[in-house]
Amino acid sequence: MQIRKLKPEEHVYYKGISCSVFHGLERKDIREMMKNPLDHQDKAEAERWGYFGDDNCLHSAVTVIPYTIRMNGKEIKMAGIGDVVTRPQSRGAGCVRQIFDKVFPDMLESGQIFSFLYPFSYEYYRKLGYEVCLSYSQWSFPTEQLSKFKYPKNVEAHQPGDDAAPYVQIYEAFAEGRNLSAVRNQKSWDELLKRDPYKKLEFTFLVRDDFGKGIAYVMYSRANSEGENGDRIMDIKELCWATPDGLHQILGFLGKLTPEFDKVKWNATCDINVHALCNDPYVASAKVIPAGMGRVVDVKAGLEMLAAPKGSGKVCVDIADKYLTQNSGTYAIEWEDGNLSVVKSQSATADMSTTVETLAQLIPGYLAAGESVYKPCTTIHNAHENLSILFPKKRLYLAERF
């Protein structure tokens, strides 16, 4: 048995497992690809780890994708986990867990403080220290409900190859102050904006203000399936705005699409209340959907990413990490004059006791300190006020899929 990073010529075997377990993927002739494996290596900067059995065959694999995300006013490195696969005939042997035994130390060496994934099972990845730390509100409402918003004066359709600069500026303004949001590079924007309205019915529209500055954009397509009554549904992929007026104008644009779409489906951030935007709130419905799991790989470094509250204060938090046991212990967190320090202490008395899973919810602000006590694993002993200002609820956003 061997666990290591895949060589370029081995990527095709990864593709073979993926095709056999992800049935929604485009079908490929893997046997033909294996004749010239180097012609089919993945060029992305992602790292691919594999579990090779005694038969020298690839049994299981994991992809680790490097990201930079925003966290409490700082930019930190994050490891995105994707394409976790195991051959059907190799399951139950702990292959994936053994890969993670190698992957986590590599994350630490790379300075990746946080990790995120979209799980097939929340219960499974919780065993590795991950916990749900992002949700969105899935709204559904008739397109005509947006008719009260004025149609924008300056709206333009994006075509592949158009300038990305206004989209970048809008996204940066929207993402500021939203934890977990990705810092997108040029390659990310090139991939995002190659949407083709003619080939795939994927539409992107930009709204500018009276001075020509971009203030909002929307990316949408027609949903693959129709609604219960045969409704034509607009599926919004991303909607970002730089100003409140930008939001109003882009909604005014969408409100004029009633000839093409009967309803809108919008997976909005949980801080957006669509009921307040509709003419008739009764016809708008939403359900909160868990959108992924995070893990604090380096607890001390993760705590150092917290924003220093105003004034001065100190709390001690005891963290239990059953998987990466070196993270377990009591951490003294102290702040003064906008500076925050974290020290792992052998003698400090804990004001709060919790797990690394809950910490992945507290640091980004998915849960506030006061909410975390409803979990059986969390107890606040003292310093309620300081903990509440250190761990407040915050706005979150992450649209990247991996």
C-alpha positions as CSV (number, residue, x, y, z in Angstrom):
1,M,0.0,0.0,0.0
2,Q,1.2,3.5,-0.9
3,I,-0.3,7.0,-0.5
4,R,1.2,9.7,-2.6
5,K,0.6,12.5,-5.1
6,L,-0.4,11.3,-8.5
7,K,2.0,11.6,-11.4
8,P,0.7,13.4,-14.5
9,E,0.4,10.1,-16.4
10,E,-1.8,8.7,-13.6
11,H,-4.5,11.3,-13.9
12,V,-6.3,9.3,-16.5
13,Y,-6.8,6.5,-13.9
14,Y,-8.4,9.1,-11.6
15,K,-10.7,10.0,-14.4
16,G,-11.7,6.4,-14.8
17,I,-12.8,6.0,-11.2
18,S,-14.6,9.4,-11.4
19,C,-16.5,8.2,-14.5
20,S,-17.6,5.1,-12.7
21,V,-18.8,6.8,-9.5
22,F,-20.1,10.2,-10.7
23,H,-22.8,9.2,-13.1
24,G,-23.6,12.7,-14.1
25,L,-20.2,13.3,-15.7
26,E,-19.8,13.4,-19.4
27,R,-19.0,9.9,-20.6
28,K,-15.4,9.4,-21.9
29,D,-13.6,6.5,-23.5
30,I,-11.1,5.9,-20.7
31,R,-9.6,2.8,-22.4
32,E,-8.7,5.0,-25.4
33,M,-7.3,7.7,-23.2
34,M,-5.1,5.2,-21.4
35,K,-3.2,4.6,-24.6
36,N,-1.7,8.2,-24.3
37,P,-2.2,9.1,-20.7
38,L,0.0,12.2,-20.8
39,D,-2.3,13.8,-23.3
40,H,-5.1,13.7,-20.7
41,Q,-3.4,15.0,-17.6
42,D,-5.1,17.8,-15.7
43,K,-3.3,21.2,-16.1
44,A,-4.8,22.9,-13.0
45,E,-2.7,23.8,-10.0
46,A,-4.7,21.3,-7.9
47,E,-2.9,18.4,-6.3
48,R,-4.2,14.9,-6.6
49,W,-3.6,12.3,-3.9
50,G,-4.1,8.6,-4.4
51,Y,-4.2,5.4,-2.4
52,F,-2.4,2.6,-4.3
53,G,-2.9,-1.0,-3.2
54,D,-0.4,-3.8,-3.2
55,D,-1.5,-4.5,-6.7
56,N,-0.2,-1.0,-7.7
57,C,-3.6,0.0,-8.8
58,L,-5.3,3.3,-7.8
59,H,-8.1,2.4,-5.4
60,S,-9.1,5.9,-4.1
61,A,-8.2,9.5,-4.7
62,V,-8.7,13.1,-3.4
63,T,-8.1,16.4,-5.1
64,V,-6.8,19.4,-3.0
65,I,-7.3,22.8,-4.7
66,P,-5.5,25.8,-3.3
67,Y,-7.7,28.9,-2.7
68,T,-7.3,32.2,-0.9
69,I,-10.4,33.3,1.0
70,R,-11.4,36.3,3.1
71,M,-11.7,35.7,6.8
72,N,-12.4,38.5,9.3
73,G,-10.8,41.2,7.2
74,K,-7.8,39.1,6.3
75,E,-6.8,36.8,3.4
76,I,-5.9,33.3,4.3
77,K,-5.0,30.1,2.4
78,M,-7.7,27.5,2.2
79,A,-7.6,23.9,0.9
80,G,-10.7,23.0,-1.2
81,I,-11.4,19.3,-1.2
82,G,-13.1,17.8,-4.3
83,D,-13.5,14.7,-6.4
84,V,-13.2,12.3,-3.5
85,V,-13.6,8.9,-5.1
86,T,-13.1,5.2,-4.3
87,R,-13.6,2.3,-6.6
88,P,-16.8,0.4,-5.7
89,Q,-14.9,-2.8,-5.1
90,S,-12.4,-1.0,-2.7
91,R,-14.9,0.5,-0.3
92,G,-15.0,-0.1,3.5
93,A,-11.2,-0.3,3.8
94,G,-10.6,3.3,5.1
95,C,-8.8,4.4,1.9
96,V,-10.1,8.0,2.0
97,R,-9.3,8.4,5.7
98,Q,-5.7,7.2,5.1
99,I,-5.3,9.7,2.3
100,F,-6.4,12.5,4.7
101,D,-3.8,11.3,7.1
102,K,-1.2,12.4,4.5
103,V,-3.2,15.4,3.2
104,F,-3.6,17.3,6.5
105,P,0.1,17.5,7.2
106,D,0.7,18.7,3.7
107,M,-2.0,21.4,4.2
108,L,-0.1,22.6,7.4
109,E,3.2,22.7,5.5
110,S,1.5,24.8,2.8
111,G,0.1,27.2,5.3
112,Q,-3.5,26.3,4.6
113,I,-5.3,27.2,7.8
114,F,-8.8,26.3,6.7
115,S,-10.3,23.6,4.5
116,F,-13.7,23.4,2.9
117,L,-15.6,20.7,1.0
118,Y,-19.1,19.9,-0.4
119,P,-19.9,16.5,1.3
120,F,-21.8,13.5,0.0
121,S,-22.4,12.9,3.8
122,Y,-22.1,15.4,6.6
123,E,-21.8,12.6,9.1
124,Y,-18.9,11.0,7.3
125,Y,-16.7,14.1,7.1
126,R,-17.6,15.1,10.6
127,K,-15.4,12.2,11.6
128,L,-12.5,14.0,10.0
129,G,-13.2,17.2,11.9
130,Y,-15.3,19.0,9.3
131,E,-18.6,20.7,10.2
132,V,-21.3,22.6,8.3
133,C,-20.2,26.3,8.2
134,L,-22.1,27.8,5.2
135,S,-25.8,27.9,4.3
136,Y,-27.9,29.7,1.8
137,S,-31.5,30.6,1.4
138,Q,-33.1,29.0,-1.6
139,W,-35.8,31.5,-2.7
140,S,-38.5,30.8,-5.2
141,F,-40.9,33.5,-6.4
142,P,-42.8,34.7,-9.5
143,T,-40.7,36.9,-11.8
144,E,-43.4,39.5,-11.8
145,Q,-42.8,40.2,-8.1
146,L,-39.8,42.3,-9.2
147,S,-41.9,44.7,-11.3
148,K,-41.8,47.5,-8.7
149,F,-38.1,47.9,-9.4
150,K,-37.2,50.3,-12.2
151,Y,-35.6,49.0,-15.3
152,P,-32.0,50.1,-15.5
153,K,-30.9,52.8,-18.0
154,N,-27.6,51.1,-18.8
155,V,-27.6,47.3,-19.1
156,E,-25.4,45.2,-21.4
157,A,-25.1,41.5,-22.2
158,H,-21.7,40.0,-21.7
159,Q,-20.1,38.0,-24.4
160,P,-17.1,35.6,-24.0
161,G,-14.0,37.8,-24.4
162,D,-15.5,41.0,-23.0
163,D,-13.6,43.0,-20.4
164,A,-13.8,41.4,-17.0
165,A,-12.8,44.5,-15.0
166,P,-16.3,45.8,-14.1
167,Y,-17.3,42.3,-12.9
168,V,-14.1,42.1,-10.8
169,Q,-14.8,45.5,-9.2
170,I,-18.4,44.6,-8.4
171,Y,-17.5,41.2,-6.9
172,E,-14.7,42.8,-4.8
173,A,-17.2,45.3,-3.3
174,F,-19.8,42.6,-2.7
175,A,-17.3,40.1,-1.2
176,E,-15.8,42.6,1.2
177,G,-16.9,41.8,4.7
178,R,-18.2,38.4,3.7
179,N,-16.2,35.6,5.3
180,L,-15.2,32.5,3.2
181,S,-15.5,34.5,-0.1
182,A,-12.8,33.5,-2.6
183,V,-10.2,35.9,-3.8
184,R,-10.5,35.3,-7.5
185,N,-7.6,35.4,-9.9
186,Q,-7.6,36.1,-13.6
187,K,-7.9,32.4,-14.4
188,S,-11.0,32.1,-12.2
189,W,-12.6,35.0,-14.0
190,D,-11.7,33.7,-17.4
191,E,-13.5,30.4,-16.5
192,L,-16.5,32.1,-14.9
193,L,-17.1,34.5,-17.8
194,K,-16.8,32.1,-20.7
195,R,-20.5,31.4,-20.3
196,D,-22.1,31.4,-23.8
197,P,-25.7,32.5,-24.2
198,Y,-26.0,31.0,-27.7
199,K,-24.4,27.6,-27.1
200,K,-25.6,26.8,-23.6
201,L,-28.2,29.4,-22.8
202,E,-26.0,30.8,-20.0
203,F,-26.6,34.5,-19.7
204,T,-24.6,37.2,-18.0
205,F,-25.7,40.9,-17.8
206,L,-24.0,43.9,-16.4
207,V,-25.7,47.1,-15.1
208,R,-23.8,50.4,-15.1
209,D,-24.6,53.7,-13.4
210,D,-25.0,57.1,-15.1
211,F,-21.2,57.5,-15.2
212,G,-20.5,54.2,-16.8
213,K,-19.3,52.4,-13.7
214,G,-20.5,48.8,-13.1
215,I,-22.8,48.5,-10.1
216,A,-24.3,45.0,-10.4
217,Y,-24.3,41.8,-12.5
218,V,-26.3,38.6,-12.7
219,M,-25.5,35.2,-14.2
220,Y,-28.4,32.9,-14.9
221,S,-29.7,30.1,-17.0
222,R,-32.9,28.2,-17.5
223,A,-33.4,25.4,-14.9
224,N,-33.0,21.9,-16.3
225,S,-36.4,20.9,-15.0
226,E,-39.7,22.8,-15.1
227,G,-41.7,23.7,-12.0
228,E,-44.7,21.8,-10.7
229,N,-47.1,23.7,-13.1
230,G,-44.7,23.6,-16.0
231,D,-43.2,27.0,-14.9
232,R,-40.2,28.2,-16.8
233,I,-37.6,28.8,-14.1
234,M,-34.7,31.2,-14.1
235,D,-31.8,29.7,-12.2
236,I,-29.5,32.4,-10.8
237,K,-25.9,31.3,-10.6
238,E,-24.5,34.5,-9.1
239,L,-26.0,37.9,-8.4
240,C,-23.6,40.5,-7.0
241,W,-24.0,44.3,-6.4
242,A,-21.6,47.0,-5.4
243,T,-24.3,49.4,-4.0
244,P,-28.0,49.0,-2.9
245,D,-29.0,50.9,-6.0
246,G,-27.1,48.3,-8.0
247,L,-29.3,45.6,-6.4
248,H,-32.4,47.5,-7.2
249,Q,-31.5,48.1,-10.8
250,I,-30.5,44.4,-11.5
251,L,-33.8,43.3,-9.9
252,G,-35.6,45.8,-12.2
253,F,-33.9,44.1,-15.1
254,L,-34.9,40.6,-14.0
255,G,-38.5,41.8,-13.5
256,K,-38.7,42.5,-17.2
257,L,-38.0,38.9,-18.1
258,T,-41.5,37.6,-17.5
259,P,-42.0,36.6,-21.2
260,E,-39.1,34.1,-20.8
261,F,-39.4,33.1,-17.2
262,D,-42.4,32.5,-14.9
263,K,-40.4,32.0,-11.7
264,V,-37.0,32.9,-10.2
265,K,-34.8,30.5,-8.2
266,W,-32.1,32.3,-6.3
267,N,-29.7,30.7,-3.8
268,A,-29.1,34.0,-1.9
269,T,-26.9,34.6,1.1
270,C,-28.8,34.2,4.3
271,D,-28.6,38.0,5.1
272,I,-30.9,38.8,2.1
273,N,-34.6,38.8,2.9
274,V,-36.5,38.5,-0.4
275,H,-39.8,38.8,1.4
276,A,-38.9,42.5,1.9
277,L,-38.3,42.9,-1.8
278,C,-41.5,41.3,-3.2
279,N,-44.8,43.0,-3.9
280,D,-46.6,40.1,-2.3
281,P,-44.5,38.2,0.3
282,Y,-47.0,35.4,0.4
283,V,-45.9,34.1,-3.0
284,A,-42.2,34.0,-2.1
285,S,-40.9,30.9,-0.3
286,A,-37.5,29.9,1.0
287,K,-35.8,27.1,2.6
288,V,-32.3,27.2,4.2
289,I,-29.9,24.7,2.6
290,P,-26.6,23.6,4.2
291,A,-24.0,24.5,1.6
292,G,-20.7,22.9,2.7
293,M,-18.4,22.0,5.5
294,G,-15.2,23.6,6.9
295,R,-12.3,22.5,9.0
296,V,-9.8,24.5,11.0
297,V,-6.5,22.7,10.1
298,D,-4.3,24.9,12.4
299,V,-6.3,26.0,15.5
300,K,-3.8,28.6,16.8
301,A,-3.4,30.2,13.3
302,G,-7.2,30.0,12.9
303,L,-7.9,31.8,16.1
304,E,-5.3,34.4,15.1
305,M,-7.5,35.2,12.1
306,L,-10.3,36.5,14.4
307,A,-10.9,40.3,14.3
308,A,-9.8,42.1,17.5
309,P,-12.9,43.5,19.2
310,K,-12.9,47.1,20.4
311,G,-11.3,47.9,23.7
312,S,-9.4,45.2,25.5
313,G,-10.3,41.7,26.8
314,K,-9.3,38.1,27.3
315,V,-10.9,34.7,27.0
316,C,-9.6,31.1,27.3
317,V,-11.1,28.5,25.0
318,D,-10.5,24.8,25.3
319,I,-10.6,22.9,22.0
320,A,-10.9,19.2,21.5
321,D,-9.7,17.8,18.2
322,K,-10.0,14.0,18.1
323,Y,-8.4,13.6,14.6
324,L,-5.5,16.2,14.6
325,T,-4.8,15.8,18.3
326,Q,-2.0,18.3,18.3
327,N,-4.7,21.0,18.0
328,S,-6.3,20.0,21.3
329,G,-5.7,22.2,24.3
330,T,-6.6,25.5,25.9
331,Y,-5.9,28.8,24.0
332,A,-5.7,32.2,25.7
333,I,-7.0,34.9,23.3
334,E,-6.2,38.5,24.3
335,W,-6.9,41.8,22.6
336,E,-6.1,45.4,23.1
337,D,-6.0,48.5,20.9
338,G,-6.9,46.6,17.7
339,N,-4.3,43.8,18.2
340,L,-5.1,40.2,19.0
341,S,-2.8,37.5,20.3
342,V,-3.2,33.8,20.9
343,V,-1.2,31.6,23.2
344,K,-1.6,27.9,23.8
345,S,-1.6,27.5,27.6
346,Q,-1.0,24.5,29.9
347,S,-2.4,26.3,33.0
348,A,-5.2,28.6,31.8
349,T,-8.8,27.9,33.0
350,A,-11.2,27.6,30.1
351,D,-14.0,30.1,29.8
352,M,-15.5,28.0,27.0
353,S,-15.1,24.3,26.1
354,T,-15.9,23.1,22.6
355,T,-14.7,21.0,19.7
356,V,-12.7,21.8,16.5
357,E,-15.9,21.1,14.5
358,T,-17.7,23.9,16.3
359,L,-14.7,26.2,16.0
360,A,-15.1,25.9,12.2
361,Q,-18.5,27.5,12.7
362,L,-17.4,30.1,15.2
363,I,-14.4,31.6,13.4
364,P,-16.2,32.5,10.2
365,G,-19.3,33.6,12.1
366,Y,-21.7,30.9,10.9
367,L,-22.6,30.5,14.6
368,A,-22.4,33.2,17.3
369,A,-21.0,32.2,20.7
370,G,-24.5,32.4,22.2
371,E,-25.8,30.0,19.6
372,S,-23.0,27.4,20.0
373,V,-24.2,26.5,23.5
374,Y,-27.2,24.8,22.1
375,K,-24.8,22.1,20.8
376,P,-24.1,19.4,23.4
377,C,-20.3,19.7,22.8
378,T,-20.1,23.3,23.9
379,T,-20.2,24.9,27.3
380,I,-19.6,28.5,28.3
381,H,-18.3,28.7,31.8
382,N,-17.4,32.4,32.2
383,A,-16.8,35.6,30.2
384,H,-20.1,35.4,28.3
385,E,-19.9,39.1,27.2
386,N,-16.3,38.8,25.9
387,L,-17.1,35.6,24.0
388,S,-20.1,37.2,22.4
389,I,-18.1,40.1,21.0
390,L,-15.2,37.8,19.9
391,F,-17.5,35.3,18.1
392,P,-20.4,37.3,16.6
393,K,-22.6,36.2,13.7
394,K,-21.2,37.3,10.3
395,R,-22.1,37.5,6.6
396,L,-20.8,34.6,4.6
397,Y,-20.4,33.8,0.9
398,L,-18.8,31.2,-1.3
399,A,-19.9,30.5,-4.8
400,E,-16.9,28.4,-6.0
401,R,-17.7,24.8,-6.6
402,F,-15.1,22.0,-6.4
